[in-house]
Amino acid sequence: MPVSVPSPSLSSPVSAAGSTPTQADLLDFVRRTAADTELIAALPLDPEGRTWVRLQGPGGSEAWLIGWPPGTGTGWHDHADSVGAFLTALGELKEYSLAARLPTDGWKTLELTEGVDRERRLPAGEGRAFGRHHVHEVLNESRDRHAISVHAYYPPLPRIRRYSRTGQVLRLEQVERPEDWQ
């Protein structure tokens, strides 16, 4: 079960007083959080499954510190209407994503066009921000090293849609709500 960890030293101003955090604000937060070596070292790591700790993100955002054992990943998913950012703090992650805007609702199976696949290697210190409905999967492809990453989303995740992929066919498999992972 995830644990809330207050991070007052990492509180982040948002781009304008009283406004909601932007993708840039979230990316700044994950960069600064990943640089907190004590916090990163304190994450309990499991040799077989991902571990996570909930953090206080800027401006009411949802934030997580996640440990990735060798060979683990998320599977294809999106974060619905939330924007986000994540950064590798330790080890290396790989992100596979789609450079295409998918319909948000009302479909179960889509055939993807050629050329929509993107691949990004994210060693320690590297990360990215992303917009709403960003479809991706994140993996620790190492055979012998854990990875640790920091993630932030705004608004807090209303749902995560999980997909399966076979070749160019993307299929909606499941919709998770916050109560499913908190």
N, C-alpha and C positions, 0 to 999 in steps of 0.2 A: 504494500500500500504506500502511495506517495506521502511524503511528509512536507509540511510547509516550513520554509526556512526564511525568516525575515532577513533582508539584506540592506539595512539602513545606510551603510557606507556606500552602497551602489545605487542609491536612489538617483534617478535621472530627471533632469528638467526636460519637459517636452518642448517642441519647437516654438510654441507661444504659450504664455501663461494661461492656464485653464483649458488649453486645447487638448485634443486627443493625440496620442503619439502617432507619428508618421513612420513609414518604413525606415527612414534614416535614423529616427530616434531609437527604434527597436534595434537596428544594427549597431548603433553606438552603445546601447545597453549590453548587448551580447558580447561585444568586444571588451568592454570594461569588466564585465563579469568573468569572462574567460581568463582575464589577466590576474584574477584573484587566486593565486596559487594555493592558499590555505583552503578556500572553498572547494576548488577542484580536487585537492588531495583528500578532502573529507568525504567525498561521495563513496558510499559502499559499492563495491563492484562484485558482481556475481559471475562465476565462470561460464554460466550457461544461458542466462537471460538478461535482457536489458534491465537496468535499474534507473530510477528517476527520483528527483526531489523537486518539489514545487518551490519557486522563488517569488519574491515580490518584484513585479515588473513595473516599468514607468507608466504613469498616467492610467492606472487601472488595467494594464495589460496582464496577460497570463504568461508566466515564464517558467521554464523547466531546465534543470541540469540533468543530462541523460548520460548513462554509462552504457557502452556498447561492447559486449564480448566479441572476440574474433568470430567472423562469419555471420554476424546478425544484421538484420535490416528491418525496415518498416513495411515493406510491400508498397505497392502503388496506392496513393491516397491524395486527398486534398484537404484543405482547411476551411472549406465553405467560404463564408463571407469575410473571413479574417485576413488581414495582411500580416506578414511575419518576417522574421529574420532568424538565422541560426549561424553558428560559428563553431568550428572545431577547436577545442581547447587543448586536447591531448590526442596523439595518434593521427589517424587520417580517415576521413570519410569520403565516400563517392556519392554524388547525386546524379540520378538519371531523371530528366524532366521532359515535359512536352512543351514545345514552343507553339502552342495553339490554344485558342480560347474555345473551351468546350461548352456545350449547353449546360446550364446549371441544374435543371430539373427536367423530368419527363422522359428520360431515356434509360435504357438498360444496357444496350450494346452499341458501340460506335466503331466504325472502321476508320483508322487514322490514315492520313495521307503520308506519302513518303516525305522525308526531310523534316519531320516535326521533332525528332529525337535530339536531345541535348545531353551531354555528359560533362560533369564537372568534378575534378579532383579537388578535395578540400583538406590540405594538410593543416596541422596546428597553426592557428592564427589566421586562417582563411575562412571566410563565410560569405553570406549573401542575404539580401533582402528579397522579398517576393510579394506579389500582389494577390488580390482575391482570386480564388478558384485555381491556384497554381497546383498542377498535378505533378507529383514526383514520387520517387522512392529514394531512400537514403540507406547506404550500406557501409558496414565496416568490413572490407574485403580482406583485411589482414588475417593470416592464419594463426598468429601467435601474440598479437598485441590488442589490448583494450583501446578504445577511443572514448573520449568524453566530449560532449558538445553542450552548448547553451542555446536555448530556443526562446523566442518571445512572440506573442500573437496579440493583435488587437483588431476587433474586440475579442474578449476571451472566447475561446472556441465554442461555437454553438453546436457544432457537429463535425465529424470527420467522415468523409465518404471513402470507402475502401474499394479498390478495383483489382481485378485480375487482368493479366495481359497475355495474349498468345499472338505472337507476330504483330500484325497491325490492328488486331482486334482488342479493344478495351471494354471490359464488362464491369458494370456496377455490381458489387457483391453484397455490400453491407453499409448501413449508415449507423454510425455510433454517436451517442450523445454523451455529454460530460459525465453523467452518472455511470457510464460504462468504463471509464478509465480513472476516475478520481476516488 
